[in-house]
Every structure is written in structure tokens, then in C-alpha cells.
Amino acid sequence: MFPGSEAILHSFLLKWVWCLLVSITDLALKGKEECLRKTQVIMAT
């Protein structure tokens, strides 16, 4: 491993983890909204 490649790998991993966290959060929020909507529908009926 030549110097610098570790830093590149590290930043790549950080970006990947960040993207993963963002998409998980996004999905979780969408799922929550979906859940709330379903709950409202159940309450309304």
C-alpha cells in the first residue's frame, strides 16, 4: 500500500457509510409516514 491510498479508502468508506445512513433514515421516515397514514385510515373507518 503506497502512502495516501489508505486516506482515499478511508474517505470512500466514510462517504459510503454516510450514504447508507442517509438512505436508511430516508426509508425509515418514509416507512413512518406510511405507518401513520395507515393508522389514520384505520382510525377513520
Long-range contacts (C-beta under 8 A, 24 or more apart in sequence): none
